[in-house]
Amino acid sequence: MRDTALLYPVFVQVLLTFFIMFWMAKERIGAVREGTVVRNEPGQRPTWPKRAAIVSNAYHNQFEMPVLFYAVCAFAMLANGVDVFMLVLAWIYVILRILHAGIHTTYNHVPHRFAMFALSNVVLVIMWLKLALHVMSSGVAPL
């Protein structure tokens, strides 16, 4: 298997982020046009209507734990640590993140959303442990 196979789940995670970004822009532009944005004091963020705020929060979530996903994928490729198990873990992570975003932006039931968040983080921890074990067992030393 080629190490670059790991880029496909990365592409899907990036696509999810862009999708939510454009959705957030649509919601915010609509709120501005409808005049439903509360403009706060200078230096403070505006208060968006509920729908725009939910999508905005989902967008900001894409820059929290997924950053560690991007890093582990890049480092796994650099350390020749990509195998079928790492690839499966990456796809599971991305699917769980899609489910998390879907729950967040639709019915937003916190226990369901938290379950997807927690499971995706367990997968991410496993990915990092797998990479660390690979590096330590293969003799790959940092410069």
SULPE-V373254 format. One record per pair of residues at least 24 apart in sequence whose C-alpha atoms are under 7 Angstrom apart, sorted by the first residue. I is the first residue (numbers start at 1). J is the second residue. Records with the same first field share a line. If there is no record, write none. Layout:
BEGIN
I=J / J
END
This chain:
BEGIN
1=83
3=77 / 80 / 82
6=73 / 87
9=90 / 91 / 94
10=70
13=94
17=59 / 62
20=55 / 59
21=59
24=52 / 55 / 56
27=52
28=52
54=105
55=105
58=101 / 104 / 105
69=124
72=128
76=131
79=135
81=131 / 134
86=127
89=123 / 127
93=120 / 123 / 124
96=120
END
